[in-house]
Amino acid sequence: MFYDILVYGFIQSAALILMAFGFSLVYGVSRLPNFAHGAIYVFTGFIAWALFNTVGLPYWLSVLLSILASGGIGVLIYYVILRRVRGMEVSEVIATYAIGLVFLEGLRYAGFRGGTYTLPVASDGVSFIFDVPVDHQRVLLMILGFAMVALIWLLTKYTRMGRALKGMAQDERAAMMLGIDSDATAAVAVALGSMLAGVAALIIFPLGSLVVEEGYKVLIYAIAVCVVGGLGSWAGTVIAAFVLGYSQYMTVAYGKPHFQMVVMLLAIIATLIVRPSGFFGKQKQLEERV
């Protein structure tokens, strides 16, 4: 039982990193809370399904085009809507959440409901980790979850655009004084965050079915991880994903599966009461504001 918890808790943590890292990236760079994150996650899955099953493209090409489409959606969302309300916190939340509702309920209206839509797994094989059987799709999930974090770190350290993203995340005013275009960098961040949401969808959806409701669940999971870890903190996102991932799996192992959402909601409430800035957040605490 110990090794089951160790392995599958690790897998759940990797899944949470995949779900939440795009949300954390966008907020960390541009301070935009992208509440359309879950909708883009689901929409990317349905684009891949349509390209593969309806258009008849090879699956690898369907995956590539759907990820690029998610990035394009992110750019459109920023330039058409978010640029006009940027800096107005309430309007940002309302606008992005409304966009997400349009995407998700539009899919439902178009007839994409139920559990009849699936994506193929990468491999049907099974590997053993500490004598615990793990299917290859979950092995891929673990590998790509941490590869994604490593690639983002390399991007921000060794590329010009990555350094611009990092500079904006650290001090937007100073970055703008150095000639960094705030709008262009924010658009890149939203596009990259959307593509990360799409990558997560294409890795996780083959483990189940494409359903619209997953968009709402993924959004809550992403918010919970980012709030607990600290909004905008990439290291906090990873650490919080492990804390919540193991908490979720232990809830399943010793309780009931539907309590997983309760764990995430309680984590948000407890963090906001005890430490509103999260593990590594930079928001001011109550005693600093009074």
N, C-alpha and C positions, 0 to 999 in steps of 0.2 A: 504493500500500500504506500510505503514511504517513497519508493521510486516512481510509482504512478503519479503521485502528487508532484514530485520533483520534475519529472519530464513534462507532464501535461500542463502543470502550472507555468513552466518555461514557455511552452507553446502558446498558451493563452496570453502570456506577457508579450511575446513577439507579435501576436495578432493585434494587441492593443497599441503597440508601438506603430504598426502599420496604419491602424485606423486613426491615430491621433497626431502623428508627426506632421502631416500636412497642415492641420489646423494650427498647431504650435508654430510652424514655420511662418505662416501668413501673419499671425498675430505678432510674433517676435520681430519681424521685419517692418511691417506697416502699421501695426497696432489696429488692424482690422479684424474684428471677430466674424469669421466667415461661417455664418449659420446655414449656408447652402452646402456645407461640406458633405453631410450625409446624403443629400440629394445627388450631388455630383458622383459620389461613390456608387449609388444605385444606377444612375444614368449611364455611367461608363460600362457597367456590367451588361445593361440591356443593349447598348450600342455594339459591344463585342458579340453578344448573342445574335443580334439581327444581321450583322455582317457575315457571321459564320453560317447561320442556319437559313437566312432568307436570301442574302446576296450570293452566298456560296463561296466566299473567299477562304483561303487557307486560314487555319486558326491562328497561327503566329502572326499573319498579316492583320487579321481582325483585332488581335490584341494590340499590336503596334498602332493601328489607326485609331482605335478607341482611346488609347492613352493620349495620343496627340489631340484628339477631339476634346478630351477633358481639359487639356491645357488651353485650347482655343476658347472653350466655354469660360474658363477662368479669366482670360484676357477680356472677352466681351463683357462679362459681369463687372469687371473693374472699370473699363472705359465708358460703358453705357450708363451704369448706375452708381457704383461705389465712389468714383471720382467726384461725383456731384454732392455726395453726403459725407465725404471723408472729414473726420474731425468732429462730427455730430454723433456722439456715441449711441444715443437711442435710435437715431435714424439708421445708423449702420446695422444695428441688430435687426430692426424691423425690415429693412430692405433685403438683407441677405436671407432672413427667415422666410420672407414672402417669396423670394426667388426659389428657395428650396421647396416651398409648398406648391408652386406652379409646376416645377419639374415632377415632383412625386405624384401629385394628384392628376397631373396630365398623363403620366404613365398609367395610372389606375383607370382614368377615363378612356384611354386608348385600348384597354382590355388586358393590360399586363397585370393580372392578379392570379393568386393561387400559387401552387408549387410546381407548375408544369415546365418552367423554364430553368434550364441548368446549363452550366459550362463544363467542358471536359476537364478531367484531372490531368496533371502533367505525366503521371505514371501510376499504374495500378499496383506497383510493388509495395512491400512492407519491409522496413528495417527494424532492428532491435537496438534500443538504447537502454543500457542497464537492465537488459532482459525484458524491457517493456516494448511491445509491438507498436510501431508508429508508421502510418502510411506515408508514402513518399510526398504527397501533397503537403502534409504538415511538416515534413523535413524541409521542403522547399520554403515553406512559410517562415520557419526559423532562420534559415540561411538568408533569405531576402530581407527579412525584418531588420537584421543587424547590418547587412550589406548596405541597405538604404541609409542607415544612420552614418555609416562610414563614408559613403559616397557624398552625402551632404557636407560632412566635415571636410573632406578633400576639396569639394567645390568651393567652400568658403575660405579655405586656406591657400589654394594654389591657382585660382582663376580670378580674373579681373571682376567679372560679374559677381562671383562669390564673395569677394572682398567688399564689393559695393553693398551686397545684402547684409554682410556682417556689420559694416559701418553704419548702415541705416538702423540696424537692430540695436547697436550700442548708443548712438547719439545722432538722431535725424538732423538736427540743426547743424552740427559740425560737418556731417556728411554732405549736406547741401552746400555749405560754404566751400567745400573742396571740389564742387562741380558735379556731384552725383545728382542725377535727375530723380527726384522723389517719385513722380508719377510712373516713370518707366520702371524703376526698381520695384515699386509696389505692384505694378502689373505683372512683372516677372515672378514676384513672390506668390501672388494669387494663382498664376498659371502653374508654377511649380508645385504649390500646395494642392491644387486640383489634380495634377498628374499623379502626385503621391497617393491621393485618395483613390484615383483610378487603378493604380498598381495594387493597392490593398484589396480593392474589389475583385480584381482578376485573379488574385491569389486565394482569397478567402471564399468567394462564391462557389468555386468547384466543390467545396466541402458540404454544400447544402443546395438550396434553391434560390433563384432570383425572385425576391419578393419586395414590393414597394416598402413595406413596413421596416425593412432593414435600414432604410435611410434615417428614420427617426432614432432607431436604436444606436446606430453608429455615431450620430451626432451627440447623443447623450454620453456615450462612452468616451468620445474625443474630448468633450467638455470636462467630464469627470477627471480624466487623466491630466489634462492641462491645468485645471484648477488645483488639484492636489499637488502636482509637480511645480506649479508656479507658471502663470500665463506668460508665454514668451520665452521660457527657459527650456532649451532643448535637452540639457542634462536632466532637468527636473522631469521632463516628459518621460524619459527612459526609466528613471528610478520609480516614478509613480506607476508606470505600466507594470513593473515587476510587483510592486506592493499590491496593486489592484488585481493583477492577473492571478497571483497566488491566492488572494482572498476570494476571488470568484471561483477558482477551481476547488478550493476547500469547501466553499458553500455548496457546490455541486456534489462533492464527495461525501459530505456529512449532513447535507440538508436536501434541498430540492432545487432543480435547475432554474425555476422561474424566480428564485431569490437573487439571481445574479444582478438583475436590474436594481433590486433593493440595495444591494451592496454599493453600487455606483452612486445612487442617489444619496445614501447615507454618507458616503465619502465626501460628496460635494458639501452637504450640510455641515458635517463635522469640521471640514477644513475652513469653511467660511466663519464658523463660530470660534474655533481655536486659533487658527493662523490664516487669515484671509489671503495673504500673499502666497500661500503654498510653501513647498519645500525650498525652492530657490527663486521665488518671484521677487520683483522689485517694487511692488505696489506698497504704498505707505500703510503702516499698521495704524490702528485706532489711536494709540497713545501719541503717535507722531502728528496726527491731524488735529487733535484737540488743543 
